[in-house]
């Protein structure tokens, strides 16, 4: 299977606060982003329509055929949706999870799954060099440095609140995931030049609800009724990688899930057999049913 990287499609716009809901309602009406009057209906410019379409796919709200997904309906439906206006931080963590694991926008998948483990602190130029090296290893040609640079800047706007965003009362232009504080930014002078360094620290992440983490564990067809701690912690698109959770925090969370009476019917056990720690299920729960425990049925 050929590997493909995508560093464009958003027209240089980070996903804004109301774009996913706006896009969802538009598609729900049976409309398409390619229609001529989409600009009028959505109330944004032509490039922004393309941006909304891109982010709908990148956040797993639209499938490859342009159909709304179960996840989109679960969160965004006006009548039944659990959090259509993203008022709960748990929803933002779910959106972060979707953005990384959908791998429509390659920068997010590469940074959280791989690059943050290689380099705790990095600059934009460091990341561009990593992408070029990775592309060479995988025989991927035609990677444009400027496109990668712009994509990285979009990521920083998505996750890091700037002074300009803070002053914006409506907060319309701030990135969707700034409240998570998962990416830190620090400006330092290096050789008389001001450099911006970014870091993603693996820590306990106690603020992420157990249900969000269990959703991420269950969003995996590769295991039946048991999954090792190593897989959960280290492997691509697993919660340890996606949320940058350290070993201690992960073990605490898994123990909390295993002992929670809400999940008794699933027979969840955290086992340590011959040094191999495993999360086991008597019955593998439905991932949305697990989220219902958080949002309320």
Backbone bond lengths (Angstrom), bond angles and torsions (degrees), N, CA, C in turn:
res aa  C-N    CA-C-N  psi(-1)  N-CA   C-N-CA  omega(-1)  CA-C   N-CA-C  phi
1 X - - - 1.461 - - 1.535 109.32 -
2 X 1.338 115.32 127.78 1.464 118.18 -178.04 1.534 109.96 -77.73
3 X 1.319 114.85 140.36 1.472 120.63 179.59 1.520 107.99 -94.83
4 X 1.312 115.17 137.09 1.463 119.93 -178.10 1.530 108.21 -129.38
5 X 1.313 115.86 137.04 1.464 120.25 175.42 1.532 109.13 -103.62
6 X 1.324 116.39 143.46 1.470 121.32 175.39 1.521 108.86 -125.70
7 X 1.321 115.47 119.54 1.464 120.66 179.84 1.533 111.94 -121.70
8 X 1.330 116.03 13.92 1.471 119.47 -179.12 1.518 108.88 -144.79
9 X 1.338 115.58 178.59 1.457 120.59 179.98 1.514 111.96 120.96
10 X 1.346 115.11 -21.22 1.478 119.95 -177.96 1.521 112.76 -91.00
11 X 1.364 115.64 -0.04 1.474 121.29 -179.39 1.528 111.85 57.40
12 X 1.336 116.27 30.67 1.475 123.78 178.76 1.532 114.06 69.53
13 X 1.333 117.53 15.34 1.475 121.07 176.33 1.524 110.00 -103.15
14 X 1.335 116.54 129.38 1.470 118.91 168.33 1.527 107.91 -72.92
15 X 1.317 117.29 157.66 1.463 120.62 -179.19 1.527 109.61 -70.17
16 X 1.304 116.33 123.77 1.469 122.02 -178.47 1.528 110.63 -85.97
17 X 1.318 114.87 165.67 1.464 122.42 -172.52 1.531 114.10 -52.24
18 X 1.324 118.19 -45.13 1.471 120.33 -172.55 1.531 113.89 -103.00
19 X 1.311 117.27 3.00 1.458 119.12 -173.51 1.530 113.82 -63.73
20 X 1.315 117.75 -41.68 1.472 119.63 -175.84 1.532 110.46 -67.74
21 X 1.317 116.95 -40.65 1.472 120.53 177.52 1.523 110.39 -65.17
22 X 1.324 115.20 -43.70 1.465 121.03 179.15 1.531 110.53 -60.82
23 X 1.326 115.37 -45.32 1.470 120.82 179.19 1.519 111.54 -65.90
24 X 1.323 116.03 -40.00 1.469 121.20 179.78 1.533 110.48 -61.69
25 X 1.330 116.82 -50.43 1.472 120.97 -178.56 1.526 111.05 -60.88
26 X 1.322 116.09 -37.25 1.470 122.24 179.95 1.541 110.35 -63.78
27 X 1.330 116.45 -49.13 1.474 121.04 -179.93 1.530 110.48 -67.77
28 X 1.323 116.65 -35.56 1.475 122.00 179.87 1.529 110.75 -60.82
29 X 1.324 115.62 -29.03 1.472 120.18 178.56 1.530 111.83 -79.01
30 X 1.343 115.65 3.53 1.465 119.27 -179.49 1.514 113.62 83.42
31 X 1.344 116.19 15.61 1.468 120.98 -178.91 1.520 111.01 -89.59
32 X 1.349 115.76 168.66 1.472 121.53 177.22 1.522 108.81 -129.65
33 X 1.326 115.55 144.91 1.471 120.06 -178.61 1.526 112.10 -65.03
34 X 1.335 116.90 -19.34 1.476 120.35 -178.17 1.527 112.33 -83.19
35 X 1.336 117.35 -8.40 1.474 119.64 -179.13 1.528 110.63 -66.76
36 X 1.323 114.60 145.49 1.468 120.09 -174.40 1.524 113.69 -59.54
37 X 1.341 117.10 -37.20 1.463 118.38 -176.56 1.532 113.03 -92.11
38 X 1.340 117.27 13.58 1.478 120.68 176.86 1.534 110.29 -58.43
39 X 1.320 116.24 -35.46 1.472 121.86 179.15 1.531 110.15 -59.48
40 X 1.329 116.18 -45.33 1.466 121.68 -178.69 1.533 110.06 -69.40
41 X 1.320 115.48 -46.91 1.474 120.84 -176.86 1.530 112.19 -62.91
42 X 1.323 116.46 -41.05 1.466 120.76 -177.66 1.530 112.21 -86.08
43 X 1.329 116.29 -15.63 1.461 120.54 176.77 1.518 113.69 69.79
44 X 1.347 115.86 30.38 1.477 120.27 178.35 1.527 108.86 -136.15
45 X 1.333 116.01 168.43 1.462 120.47 178.67 1.528 112.32 -70.49
46 X 1.327 115.68 167.38 1.470 121.99 -176.50 1.540 112.12 -58.04
47 X 1.325 115.71 -43.63 1.465 119.43 179.66 1.522 111.87 -64.88
48 X 1.332 115.63 -34.71 1.467 119.62 178.73 1.528 111.15 -69.33
49 X 1.329 117.45 -34.19 1.475 120.72 175.45 1.524 108.74 -58.80
50 X 1.337 116.31 -45.42 1.473 120.88 177.68 1.524 110.13 -62.09
51 X 1.349 116.21 -38.86 1.468 121.36 178.36 1.524 111.70 -62.87
52 X 1.341 116.82 -45.04 1.474 120.98 178.80 1.523 109.93 -61.50
53 X 1.325 116.40 -44.79 1.467 121.13 179.12 1.528 110.74 -58.66
54 X 1.331 116.59 -44.10 1.469 121.54 179.73 1.531 110.82 -62.34
55 X 1.332 117.00 -48.09 1.467 119.81 -175.83 1.526 111.93 -69.81
56 X 1.324 117.37 -30.24 1.473 119.78 174.51 1.535 110.00 -58.76
57 X 1.325 116.16 -41.18 1.476 120.31 178.80 1.525 110.33 -73.63
58 X 1.341 116.30 -43.38 1.472 120.63 -175.92 1.524 112.15 -63.37
59 X 1.338 117.45 -32.06 1.461 121.32 178.88 1.538 112.27 -92.24
60 X 1.323 116.37 9.15 1.463 119.72 176.27 1.513 113.98 71.30
61 X 1.327 117.02 25.47 1.470 120.88 177.11 1.530 111.22 -87.47
62 X 1.333 115.76 -25.23 1.468 121.89 176.08 1.517 108.55 -122.27
63 X 1.327 117.24 140.09 1.467 119.59 176.00 1.521 109.97 -85.99
64 X 1.327 116.30 -176.39 1.479 119.51 -174.87 1.533 112.68 -66.29
65 X 1.326 116.60 -18.19 1.472 120.70 177.70 1.528 112.24 -93.66
66 X 1.346 116.39 4.87 1.463 119.84 179.00 1.515 113.56 80.30
67 X 1.349 116.80 14.82 1.470 121.16 178.40 1.534 109.82 -93.37
68 X 1.332 116.07 146.57 1.465 120.29 176.83 1.527 110.33 -65.35
69 X 1.322 116.03 139.88 1.465 120.96 -176.72 1.539 110.81 -91.86
70 X 1.322 114.78 168.23 1.467 120.83 176.19 1.529 109.86 -60.73
71 X 1.328 115.84 -38.78 1.468 120.44 179.11 1.532 110.49 -61.57
72 X 1.347 116.47 -43.04 1.473 120.58 179.61 1.526 110.73 -60.41
73 X 1.324 116.85 -47.33 1.467 120.63 179.27 1.529 111.10 -62.95
74 X 1.329 115.72 -40.85 1.465 120.92 -176.66 1.530 111.47 -60.39
75 X 1.331 115.89 -40.83 1.476 120.14 -176.50 1.528 112.08 -91.44
76 X 1.346 117.96 -43.00 1.462 121.12 -162.58 1.527 116.88 -103.31
77 X 1.316 118.59 -11.73 1.467 119.43 -177.71 1.539 110.21 -57.41
78 X 1.335 116.18 133.78 1.476 120.48 -174.72 1.524 112.94 -62.73
79 X 1.339 117.47 -32.72 1.465 120.44 -178.57 1.524 112.82 -94.78
80 X 1.338 115.86 -46.01 1.467 120.62 -172.49 1.534 113.94 -104.16
81 X 1.340 116.70 -12.26 1.470 120.33 -174.53 1.516 112.91 -61.96
82 X 1.323 116.61 142.43 1.470 121.07 -174.82 1.525 113.29 -75.56
83 X 1.343 116.31 -30.90 1.475 118.10 -177.15 1.536 109.87 -158.90
84 X 1.341 116.70 67.34 1.476 120.34 -173.00 1.526 114.55 -61.04
85 X 1.341 116.87 -24.32 1.472 118.77 -176.89 1.533 112.29 -111.74
86 X 1.320 115.57 17.24 1.468 121.96 173.52 1.540 111.95 53.16
87 X 1.313 115.27 50.26 1.467 120.05 179.95 1.523 112.24 -86.47
88 X 1.320 116.62 -14.48 1.461 121.91 -177.71 1.528 109.43 -107.57
89 X 1.327 116.53 129.75 1.472 119.91 -177.96 1.533 112.61 -60.89
90 X 1.341 116.83 -27.60 1.470 119.77 177.88 1.528 110.76 -58.18
91 X 1.334 116.26 -36.87 1.469 120.99 178.99 1.528 110.57 -63.99
92 X 1.336 115.66 -38.40 1.474 119.26 178.85 1.526 110.68 -65.36
93 X 1.346 116.93 -37.66 1.475 119.43 176.17 1.522 110.51 -64.42
94 X 1.332 116.85 -37.97 1.469 120.43 176.89 1.529 110.50 -64.71
95 X 1.322 116.29 -40.84 1.468 120.17 178.60 1.530 110.58 -64.13
96 X 1.330 116.19 -41.12 1.468 119.98 176.24 1.533 109.93 -59.13
97 X 1.323 116.08 -46.01 1.472 121.38 178.71 1.533 110.51 -57.69
98 X 1.332 116.00 -46.29 1.471 120.54 -179.54 1.533 111.04 -61.80
99 X 1.321 115.78 -45.39 1.468 121.08 -176.53 1.528 111.39 -59.88
100 X 1.326 116.07 -42.04 1.472 119.99 -179.51 1.534 111.00 -71.97
101 X 1.327 116.99 -46.39 1.476 120.01 -170.03 1.527 113.67 -82.02
102 X 1.330 117.87 -24.28 1.476 118.98 177.47 1.527 110.79 -65.50
103 X 1.339 115.13 -30.32 1.468 122.52 178.93 1.531 112.98 55.63
104 X 1.322 116.19 33.91 1.474 120.13 170.59 1.530 107.32 -80.28
105 X 1.337 115.78 -40.51 1.466 122.66 177.64 1.533 107.26 -101.54
106 X 1.327 116.12 101.93 1.472 121.26 -168.45 1.521 114.84 -62.23
107 X 1.329 117.28 -33.37 1.473 120.51 -176.58 1.530 111.50 -55.47
108 X 1.323 116.77 -43.13 1.474 121.76 -175.81 1.532 109.96 -68.26
109 X 1.323 116.02 -42.80 1.460 120.59 179.69 1.528 110.99 -64.96
110 X 1.322 116.27 -43.51 1.471 120.63 -179.09 1.526 112.07 -66.61
111 X 1.319 116.87 -43.23 1.470 119.79 -176.41 1.523 111.63 -66.94
112 X 1.332 116.98 -47.48 1.469 118.62 -174.39 1.531 112.77 -79.05
113 X 1.313 117.30 -34.58 1.466 119.09 -179.11 1.527 113.20 -81.41
114 X 1.319 116.57 -34.40 1.467 118.78 -172.08 1.525 114.67 -123.40
115 X 1.329 115.57 -57.65 1.459 118.24 -164.75 1.528 113.59 -66.25
116 X 1.324 118.17 -36.07 1.472 119.57 -178.77 1.528 111.01 -65.46
117 X 1.341 117.90 -25.03 1.470 120.46 177.02 1.531 110.79 -77.17
118 X 1.317 115.34 -30.41 1.469 120.32 -178.94 1.529 111.11 -78.40
119 X 1.323 115.91 -38.03 1.463 120.77 -175.12 1.526 109.12 -139.91
120 X 1.308 117.05 111.10 1.462 120.38 -177.66 1.532 110.10 -66.16
121 X 1.336 115.64 -36.31 1.464 120.82 -179.14 1.520 107.88 -123.64
122 X 1.330 116.94 135.66 1.469 118.54 -176.08 1.526 110.69 -152.99
123 X 1.325 114.55 158.77 1.467 121.45 175.30 1.528 108.18 -106.69
124 X 1.312 115.33 173.00 1.467 120.09 176.27 1.529 110.24 -59.29
125 X 1.338 116.66 -43.40 1.473 120.66 -179.70 1.531 111.60 -63.89
126 X 1.339 116.37 -36.94 1.475 120.20 176.34 1.529 109.69 -58.77
127 X 1.334 115.58 -45.19 1.468 119.40 -177.79 1.528 111.27 -66.24
128 X 1.317 117.10 -42.25 1.475 120.25 178.79 1.530 109.79 -59.15
129 X 1.338 116.48 -44.00 1.476 121.00 178.77 1.526 110.61 -61.27
130 X 1.332 116.95 -39.54 1.474 121.89 177.97 1.530 110.66 -62.18
131 X 1.333 116.39 -45.32 1.478 120.60 -179.58 1.527 110.65 -62.38
132 X 1.329 116.95 -43.88 1.472 120.63 -179.52 1.527 110.66 -63.57
133 X 1.334 115.99 -40.59 1.472 120.17 178.00 1.529 110.69 -64.68
134 X 1.322 115.35 -44.16 1.468 121.79 -179.63 1.536 110.47 -62.46
135 X 1.322 115.63 -43.80 1.472 120.81 179.99 1.524 110.63 -62.06
136 X 1.328 115.69 -39.69 1.476 120.39 178.75 1.535 110.40 -64.42
137 X 1.334 116.17 -43.89 1.472 121.04 178.58 1.524 111.45 -59.10
138 X 1.325 115.78 -38.27 1.472 121.06 -174.74 1.527 112.76 -94.52
139 X 1.340 115.42 5.86 1.470 120.25 -178.93 1.525 112.98 60.01
140 X 1.318 115.81 37.22 1.464 120.00 176.71 1.519 107.55 -97.01
141 X 1.324 116.15 120.51 1.472 119.10 -178.30 1.525 109.84 -99.15
142 X 1.301 114.84 176.75 1.468 123.48 175.15 1.535 113.86 58.15
143 X 1.319 115.85 44.66 1.465 119.89 170.83 1.524 107.26 -91.85
144 X 1.320 115.60 121.06 1.458 120.40 -178.14 1.532 109.98 -94.55
145 X 1.323 116.22 119.95 1.471 121.52 -177.06 1.528 112.13 -57.16
146 X 1.338 115.83 -40.63 1.471 119.44 -178.23 1.528 111.42 -66.74
147 X 1.343 115.73 -36.55 1.474 119.83 178.68 1.519 110.00 -65.97
148 X 1.334 117.02 -41.89 1.471 121.35 178.35 1.532 109.52 -64.29
149 X 1.325 116.58 -41.29 1.475 121.48 179.62 1.528 110.69 -61.16
150 X 1.335 116.66 -45.43 1.476 120.90 178.80 1.519 110.48 -63.55
151 X 1.331 116.35 -41.27 1.465 120.93 -179.44 1.535 110.54 -63.18
152 X 1.316 116.40 -39.84 1.465 120.93 178.08 1.529 110.22 -63.55
153 X 1.334 115.89 -40.28 1.475 120.19 178.49 1.533 110.80 -63.47
154 X 1.336 116.58 -37.13 1.466 120.73 177.11 1.531 109.46 -64.14
155 X 1.329 116.70 -41.71 1.469 120.37 176.86 1.529 111.01 -58.60
156 X 1.317 117.52 -44.30 1.473 119.49 -178.45 1.526 110.63 -64.45
157 X 1.337 117.04 -35.39 1.473 119.68 177.98 1.525 110.75 -70.52
158 X 1.316 116.47 -30.04 1.465 120.85 179.91 1.529 111.13 -69.38
159 X 1.342 116.43 -36.50 1.468 120.42 -171.53 1.522 115.21 -109.24
160 X 1.332 117.56 -19.40 1.466 118.87 -173.43 1.520 109.71 -120.36
161 X 1.318 114.95 123.26 1.468 120.48 -179.02 1.527 109.64 -77.63
162 X 1.312 116.40 124.37 1.462 120.27 178.63 1.530 109.21 -91.44
163 X 1.331 116.01 168.91 1.471 120.30 177.83 1.524 110.46 -60.09
164 X 1.335 115.76 -38.76 1.472 120.27 -179.34 1.524 110.08 -62.91
165 X 1.330 116.12 -40.68 1.466 120.01 179.15 1.520 110.89 -66.32
166 X 1.327 116.85 -38.50 1.463 120.40 -178.88 1.523 111.18 -63.19
167 X 1.349 115.85 -33.38 1.467 119.86 -177.89 1.528 111.86 -79.25
168 X 1.315 116.04 -15.95 1.459 120.47 -177.38 1.525 109.63 -78.04
169 X 1.337 116.27 106.25 1.468 120.42 -173.54 1.525 112.09 -58.04
170 X 1.321 115.99 -43.28 1.467 119.47 -177.63 1.527 111.25 -72.74
171 X 1.317 115.83 -20.89 1.468 121.02 -177.71 1.522 111.80 61.21
172 X 1.340 115.37 22.46 1.464 120.64 -176.23 1.512 111.66 -63.73
173 X 1.315 116.67 -32.30 1.459 119.31 -171.97 1.517 113.34 -97.36
174 X 1.334 116.21 -5.19 1.458 116.43 -178.39 1.521 109.41 -73.22
175 X 1.314 115.34 151.52 1.458 120.05 179.79 1.512 110.74 -66.62
176 X 1.311 114.74 154.50 1.460 121.24 -173.03 1.528 113.23 -65.03
177 X 1.339 117.14 -29.95 1.468 119.71 -169.62 1.526 114.10 -111.64
178 X 1.330 116.94 20.50 1.474 119.54 -177.43 1.535 112.01 -63.60
179 X 1.339 117.38 -30.94 1.472 120.26 -176.29 1.532 113.25 -66.82
180 X 1.316 117.38 -18.01 1.467 119.94 -176.04 1.531 112.85 -73.68
181 X 1.340 116.47 -25.23 1.478 121.08 -179.65 1.534 112.47 52.39
182 X 1.314 116.78 36.14 1.474 119.67 -177.99 1.537 111.36 -84.90
183 X 1.331 116.51 -23.31 1.474 120.59 175.50 1.524 108.37 -112.14
184 X 1.326 115.95 126.09 1.465 121.40 179.19 1.527 109.49 -100.45
185 X 1.320 114.86 148.46 1.464 120.75 179.57 1.521 109.10 -125.91
186 X 1.333 115.64 136.84 1.468 119.22 176.89 1.522 109.21 -141.86
187 X 1.329 115.06 130.71 1.473 119.97 178.01 1.525 108.49 -96.57
188 X 1.345 115.55 129.84 1.472 120.25 179.27 1.524 109.79 -138.86
189 X 1.327 114.31 149.82 1.464 119.23 177.92 1.521 109.23 -86.46
190 X 1.322 115.87 123.84 1.467 121.72 177.80 1.523 107.41 -127.43
191 X 1.348 116.05 119.79 1.477 121.00 -178.11 1.533 111.86 49.35
192 X 1.331 114.79 51.46 1.465 122.05 178.62 1.528 114.74 62.57
193 X 1.334 115.82 16.57 1.464 119.02 178.54 1.531 108.02 -125.44
194 X 1.338 116.25 137.22 1.460 119.76 -179.94 1.528 109.02 -79.75
195 X 1.320 116.79 117.19 1.470 122.35 -179.95 1.520 109.65 -109.09
196 X 1.323 116.35 145.04 1.467 120.88 176.05 1.521 108.17 -105.00
197 X 1.327 115.95 121.55 1.462 121.52 179.43 1.527 109.16 -108.28
198 X 1.329 115.15 141.87 1.466 121.56 178.33 1.523 108.72 -118.83
199 X 1.326 115.86 147.24 1.463 118.74 177.36 1.528 110.05 -145.95
200 X 1.329 114.61 149.28 1.467 122.03 175.55 1.516 105.79 -126.99
201 X 1.317 115.51 105.03 1.465 119.78 -174.27 1.524 110.18 -89.65
202 X 1.329 116.03 128.85 1.471 120.50 174.70 1.523 107.96 -80.21
203 X 1.332 115.95 111.45 1.466 120.54 178.57 1.529 109.65 -136.81
204 X 1.326 117.04 -165.91 1.474 120.04 -171.42 1.529 114.58 -70.78
205 X 1.318 117.59 -25.87 1.479 121.86 -179.72 1.536 111.83 48.44
206 X 1.315 115.79 47.48 1.474 120.70 -178.68 1.532 111.84 -62.30
207 X 1.340 116.40 -19.56 1.470 119.53 -177.38 1.530 113.18 -74.52
208 X 1.331 117.71 -14.96 1.477 119.12 -179.73 1.526 108.96 -81.54
209 X 1.332 118.18 123.79 1.469 120.07 -179.44 1.531 112.22 -61.00
210 X 1.328 115.47 145.76 1.472 121.26 178.39 1.528 111.37 -53.49
211 X 1.334 116.28 -39.21 1.472 120.36 -176.33 1.527 111.99 -63.42
212 X 1.332 116.41 -36.43 1.475 120.21 178.66 1.530 109.55 -65.05
213 X 1.334 115.84 -41.84 1.465 119.79 -179.98 1.531 111.35 -68.80
214 X 1.322 116.20 -39.87 1.462 119.41 178.80 1.531 110.22 -66.35
215 X 1.331 117.16 -37.24 1.469 121.69 174.19 1.535 109.54 -56.20
216 X 1.349 115.62 -46.73 1.464 119.95 -179.57 1.520 112.76 -63.71
217 X 1.340 116.73 -37.86 1.476 120.32 178.30 1.527 109.88 -66.09
218 X 1.329 116.40 -42.19 1.470 121.28 -176.20 1.523 113.22 -77.08
219 X 1.327 116.44 -16.52 1.465 121.01 179.82 1.533 109.37 -79.49
220 X 1.307 115.27 55.86 1.468 121.48 -170.84 1.528 107.75 -156.78
221 X 1.315 115.73 113.26 1.473 119.71 -177.50 1.530 112.35 -85.05
222 X 1.333 116.75 -0.90 1.469 119.33 -173.47 1.524 114.09 -84.93
223 X 1.323 117.69 -2.45 1.469 117.66 175.73 1.523 109.21 -131.10
224 X 1.322 114.73 150.94 1.453 119.51 -177.80 1.523 109.99 -93.28
225 X 1.343 116.52 -77.59 1.466 118.42 -176.96 1.522 113.34 -126.89
226 X 1.328 117.02 10.96 1.471 118.54 173.74 1.523 109.43 -151.54
227 X 1.331 114.04 145.28 1.476 120.41 179.86 1.523 107.57 -144.15
228 X 1.334 116.55 135.94 1.467 119.69 -174.76 1.525 111.39 -78.57
229 X 1.314 115.20 152.87 1.467 121.06 176.19 1.522 109.89 -59.91
230 X 1.335 116.27 -37.90 1.472 119.91 179.71 1.532 110.25 -58.08
231 X 1.348 116.12 -45.57 1.474 120.18 179.62 1.519 110.47 -61.15
232 X 1.324 116.56 -48.28 1.469 121.62 -178.46 1.531 111.02 -60.73
233 X 1.313 115.83 -36.85 1.470 120.33 -175.38 1.525 112.93 -82.26
234 X 1.334 116.82 -41.80 1.465 119.75 -165.69 1.530 116.07 -108.37
235 X 1.312 117.68 -27.96 1.473 117.51 -168.11 1.525 112.78 -79.42
236 X 1.318 113.94 159.05 1.472 123.02 -178.37 1.531 110.90 -56.25
237 X 1.322 115.49 135.44 1.467 123.88 176.77 1.530 114.48 65.40
238 X 1.343 116.59 9.23 1.463 119.62 174.38 1.530 108.86 -89.71
239 X 1.336 116.45 162.18 1.475 119.31 -168.58 1.525 114.17 -63.18
240 X 1.337 118.19 -29.95 1.462 119.91 177.60 1.514 111.44 -61.94
241 X 1.335 115.60 -40.48 1.469 121.22 179.33 1.524 111.52 -74.90
242 X 1.323 115.99 -50.96 1.471 121.53 -173.24 1.528 112.44 -63.09
243 X 1.334 116.15 -42.24 1.468 119.93 -176.25 1.531 113.16 -98.03
244 X 1.331 117.55 0.14 1.473 122.07 -178.77 1.531 110.15 52.71
245 X 1.331 115.60 58.78 1.464 121.32 178.86 1.525 108.70 -102.94
246 X 1.315 116.71 130.75 1.458 121.55 177.71 1.520 111.13 -72.54
247 X 1.324 116.46 165.28 1.467 122.03 -176.68 1.533 112.43 -56.01
248 X 1.339 117.71 -47.64 1.469 120.97 -178.13 1.522 111.26 -59.78
249 X 1.324 116.19 -47.46 1.462 120.98 179.85 1.515 112.00 -61.27
250 X 1.326 115.05 -39.32 1.465 120.86 -179.42 1.524 111.27 -65.93
251 X 1.325 115.93 -45.83 1.474 120.61 179.13 1.536 109.78 -61.91
252 X 1.335 116.96 -43.57 1.472 120.74 178.35 1.526 111.53 -59.18
253 X 1.330 115.51 -43.76 1.466 120.68 -179.42 1.534 110.83 -65.42
254 X 1.329 116.28 -44.36 1.471 119.83 -177.96 1.530 110.21 -66.30
255 X 1.318 116.57 -39.20 1.477 119.81 177.10 1.526 110.43 -64.67
256 X 1.317 116.36 -38.11 1.468 121.40 178.06 1.534 110.55 -63.50
257 X 1.335 116.51 -42.32 1.467 121.28 177.86 1.537 110.65 -64.32
258 X 1.342 115.82 -44.82 1.472 120.99 -176.16 1.529 112.58 -65.99
259 X 1.331 116.93 -27.58 1.476 119.50 -177.10 1.535 112.81 -100.93
260 X 1.339 116.74 0.40 1.467 120.27 -177.45 1.534 110.28 -76.47
261 X 1.313 116.54 123.15 1.480 120.94 -176.56 1.528 112.01 -63.50
262 X 1.348 117.37 -22.13 1.470 120.81 177.67 1.531 111.31 -59.25
263 X 1.338 115.01 -28.33 1.468 119.87 -175.18 1.525 113.23 -104.84
264 X 1.316 115.95 14.14 1.465 120.58 -175.70 1.532 111.99 -56.17
265 X 1.337 115.83 -39.14 1.471 120.31 -176.47 1.535 113.07 -64.80
266 X 1.331 116.62 -18.55 1.466 119.46 179.31 1.526 112.27 -88.87
267 X 1.334 116.21 -7.88 1.470 120.19 -179.95 1.519 112.71 58.44
268 X 1.348 115.96 49.59 1.471 120.10 -177.51 1.526 110.18 -81.86
269 X 1.341 115.30 128.20 1.467 121.31 -179.55 1.523 108.77 -132.55
270 X 1.346 115.69 138.74 1.465 120.33 173.29 1.526 106.85 -104.83
271 X 1.321 115.99 106.63 1.462 122.81 -170.77 1.525 112.39 -104.42
272 X 1.305 116.04 146.90 1.469 120.69 172.75 1.520 106.91 -125.39
273 X 1.344 115.34 99.61 1.465 119.60 -176.94 1.527 109.07 -116.78
274 X 1.320 115.45 118.23 1.479 121.68 -179.57 1.525 111.14 52.62
275 X 1.335 115.38 40.52 1.467 119.95 176.41 1.521 114.64 81.58
276 X 1.350 116.84 -2.80 1.474 119.41 178.46 1.520 108.33 -101.92
277 X 1.325 115.46 113.81 1.469 120.58 -179.47 1.528 109.04 -87.15
278 X 1.341 115.49 130.98 1.457 120.48 -177.40 1.523 111.34 -136.71
279 X 1.317 115.44 143.34 1.456 120.96 169.96 1.530 106.45 -96.10
280 X 1.342 116.12 123.78 1.463 120.26 -174.72 1.529 110.18 -121.31
281 X 1.322 115.09 146.75 1.468 122.22 179.16 1.519 108.84 -124.76
282 X 1.322 116.24 133.41 1.466 119.15 170.78 1.529 107.83 -72.38
283 X 1.337 114.83 -43.16 1.471 122.15 175.15 1.524 106.64 -127.54
284 X 1.332 116.82 124.85 1.472 119.49 -179.91 1.533 109.29 -75.80
285 X 1.339 117.49 116.65 1.479 119.51 -175.30 1.526 112.45 -70.78
286 X 1.317 115.22 159.30 1.458 121.22 170.20 1.527 107.88 -76.74
287 X 1.320 116.90 132.28 1.476 120.29 -173.32 1.534 112.43 -62.96
288 X 1.343 117.25 -32.94 1.469 119.61 179.45 1.534 110.98 -75.62
289 X 1.318 115.93 -32.20 1.461 120.55 175.81 1.535 109.50 -62.01
290 X 1.326 115.40 -38.10 1.475 121.05 177.61 1.534 109.31 -63.26
291 X 1.332 117.27 -44.30 1.474 120.13 179.54 1.523 111.27 -63.48
292 X 1.344 116.76 -31.62 1.474 119.89 177.64 1.521 111.12 -57.86
293 X 1.344 116.23 -31.45 1.467 120.05 177.96 1.525 111.56 -63.81
294 X 1.333 115.41 -28.07 1.472 119.65 178.59 1.528 110.53 -85.15
295 X 1.335 115.66 -52.12 1.472 119.55 -173.86 1.524 112.98 -79.74
296 X 1.333 115.97 -13.91 1.469 119.08 -176.54 1.513 108.82 89.06
297 X 1.321 116.44 137.15 1.465 119.91 -177.54 1.523 111.66 -69.16
